[in-house]
């Protein structure tokens, strides 16, 4: 998903409303992924939060969209925390599913 996120960020200037909505969905998936990664790797792991920061730097060109992306990331984080209280085979399987979903969203947002 990393190379796709990098490609998505490269096209920041010209987003349609549908692509912006896809980016919001991607922020949710990244929030979920961050929670699951921290669950298994520890609270010091900031891998997905760091990627979200990069995405915001390139995509959130106005305050309202930036705020929406941040809130959506945090909502995804809370949802995954509530659903998976501990690292398990199920949480790892969910992380894999989220990676696939994130790749698809990134492509839909123009990250091909």
C-alpha positions as a Markdown table, in Angstrom:
| # | Residue | x | y | z |
|---|---|---|---|---|
| 1 | Unk | 0.0 | 0.0 | 0.0 |
| 2 | Unk | 3.0 | 2.3 | 0.5 |
| 3 | Unk | 3.9 | 2.8 | -3.1 |
| 4 | Unk | 0.2 | 3.4 | -4.0 |
| 5 | Unk | -0.1 | 6.0 | -1.2 |
| 6 | Unk | 2.9 | 7.8 | -2.6 |
| 7 | Unk | 1.4 | 7.8 | -6.1 |
| 8 | Unk | -1.9 | 9.0 | -4.7 |
| 9 | Unk | -0.2 | 11.9 | -3.0 |
| 10 | Unk | 1.5 | 12.9 | -6.3 |
| 11 | Unk | -1.8 | 14.0 | -7.8 |
| 12 | Unk | -3.0 | 16.3 | -5.0 |
| 13 | Unk | -4.0 | 19.3 | -7.0 |
| 14 | Unk | -6.8 | 17.8 | -9.2 |
| 15 | Unk | -9.3 | 15.8 | -7.2 |
| 16 | Unk | -12.9 | 15.3 | -8.1 |
| 17 | Unk | -15.5 | 15.2 | -5.4 |
| 18 | Unk | -15.7 | 11.4 | -5.8 |
| 19 | Unk | -11.9 | 11.1 | -5.4 |
| 20 | Unk | -12.1 | 13.3 | -2.2 |
| 21 | Unk | -14.7 | 11.0 | -0.8 |
| 22 | Unk | -12.5 | 8.1 | -1.6 |
| 23 | Unk | -9.6 | 9.8 | 0.3 |
| 24 | Unk | -11.9 | 10.2 | 3.3 |
| 25 | Unk | -12.6 | 6.4 | 3.1 |
| 26 | Unk | -8.9 | 5.8 | 2.9 |
| 27 | Unk | -8.3 | 7.9 | 6.0 |
| 28 | Unk | -10.8 | 5.7 | 7.9 |
| 29 | Unk | -8.9 | 2.5 | 6.7 |
| 30 | Unk | -5.6 | 4.1 | 7.7 |
| 31 | Unk | -7.0 | 4.8 | 11.2 |
| 32 | Unk | -8.1 | 1.3 | 11.5 |
| 33 | Unk | -4.8 | 0.0 | 10.3 |
| 34 | Unk | -3.0 | 2.3 | 12.8 |
| 35 | Unk | -5.0 | 0.9 | 15.7 |
| 36 | Unk | -4.3 | -2.7 | 14.7 |
| 37 | Unk | -0.7 | -2.2 | 14.1 |
| 38 | Unk | -0.3 | -0.5 | 17.5 |
| 39 | Unk | -2.2 | -3.3 | 19.1 |
| 40 | Unk | 0.3 | -5.9 | 17.8 |
| 41 | Unk | 3.5 | -3.8 | 17.6 |
| 42 | Unk | 3.0 | -1.5 | 20.6 |
| 43 | Unk | 1.8 | 2.0 | 21.2 |
| 44 | Unk | 5.1 | 3.5 | 20.1 |
| 45 | Unk | 4.5 | 2.4 | 16.5 |
| 46 | Unk | 3.5 | 5.4 | 14.5 |
| 47 | Unk | 3.7 | 3.8 | 11.0 |
| 48 | Unk | 0.2 | 4.6 | 9.8 |
| 49 | Unk | -0.1 | 7.9 | 11.6 |
| 50 | Unk | 3.0 | 9.0 | 9.8 |
| 51 | Unk | 1.6 | 8.0 | 6.4 |
| 52 | Unk | -1.6 | 9.8 | 7.3 |
| 53 | Unk | 0.4 | 12.9 | 8.0 |
| 54 | Unk | 2.0 | 12.7 | 4.6 |
| 55 | Unk | -1.3 | 12.2 | 3.0 |
| 56 | Unk | -2.7 | 15.3 | 4.8 |
| 57 | Unk | 0.3 | 17.3 | 3.7 |
| 58 | Unk | -0.4 | 16.6 | 0.1 |
| 59 | Unk | -4.2 | 16.3 | 0.0 |
| 60 | Unk | -5.8 | 18.5 | 2.6 |
| 61 | Unk | -5.5 | 21.8 | 0.9 |
| 62 | Unk | -8.2 | 23.5 | 3.0 |
| 63 | Unk | -9.0 | 23.5 | 6.7 |
| 64 | Unk | -12.4 | 21.8 | 6.4 |
| 65 | Unk | -11.1 | 18.9 | 4.4 |
| 66 | Unk | -8.0 | 18.5 | 6.7 |
| 67 | Unk | -10.3 | 18.4 | 9.7 |
| 68 | Unk | -12.6 | 15.9 | 8.1 |
| 69 | Unk | -9.7 | 13.6 | 7.1 |
| 70 | Unk | -8.3 | 13.8 | 10.7 |
| 71 | Unk | -11.7 | 13.1 | 12.3 |
| 72 | Unk | -12.3 | 10.2 | 9.9 |
| 73 | Unk | -8.8 | 8.7 | 10.7 |
| 74 | Unk | -9.5 | 9.0 | 14.4 |
| 75 | Unk | -13.0 | 7.4 | 14.0 |
| 76 | Unk | -11.4 | 4.4 | 12.2 |
| 77 | Unk | -8.8 | 4.1 | 14.9 |
| 78 | Unk | -11.5 | 4.0 | 17.6 |
| 79 | Unk | -13.6 | 1.5 | 15.7 |
| 80 | Unk | -10.7 | -0.9 | 15.3 |
| 81 | Unk | -9.8 | -0.5 | 19.0 |
| 82 | Unk | -13.3 | -1.3 | 20.1 |
| 83 | Unk | -13.6 | -4.3 | 17.8 |
| 84 | Unk | -10.2 | -5.8 | 18.6 |
| 85 | Unk | -9.1 | -5.4 | 22.3 |
| 86 | Unk | -6.0 | -7.5 | 21.8 |
| 87 | Unk | -3.6 | -8.7 | 19.1 |
| 88 | Unk | -4.8 | -12.0 | 17.7 |
| 89 | Unk | -5.1 | -14.0 | 14.6 |
| 90 | Unk | -8.3 | -12.2 | 13.9 |
| 91 | Unk | -6.8 | -8.8 | 14.3 |
| 92 | Unk | -3.9 | -9.8 | 12.0 |
| 93 | Unk | -6.4 | -11.1 | 9.4 |
| 94 | Unk | -8.3 | -7.8 | 9.6 |
| 95 | Unk | -5.1 | -5.9 | 9.1 |
| 96 | Unk | -4.5 | -7.9 | 5.8 |
| 97 | Unk | -8.1 | -7.2 | 4.7 |
| 98 | Unk | -7.6 | -3.5 | 5.4 |
| 99 | Unk | -4.4 | -3.4 | 3.4 |
| 100 | Unk | -6.2 | -4.8 | 0.4 |
| 101 | Unk | -9.0 | -2.3 | 0.9 |
| 102 | Unk | -6.5 | 0.5 | 1.3 |
| 103 | Unk | -4.9 | -0.4 | -2.0 |
| 104 | Unk | -8.2 | -0.4 | -3.8 |
| 105 | Unk | -9.2 | 2.9 | -2.4 |
| 106 | Unk | -5.8 | 4.4 | -3.2 |
| 107 | Unk | -6.2 | 3.3 | -6.8 |
| 108 | Unk | -9.7 | 4.7 | -7.0 |
| 109 | Unk | -8.4 | 8.0 | -5.7 |
| 110 | Unk | -6.1 | 8.2 | -8.6 |
| 111 | Unk | -3.0 | 6.4 | -7.3 |
| 112 | Unk | -2.5 | 4.1 | -10.3 |
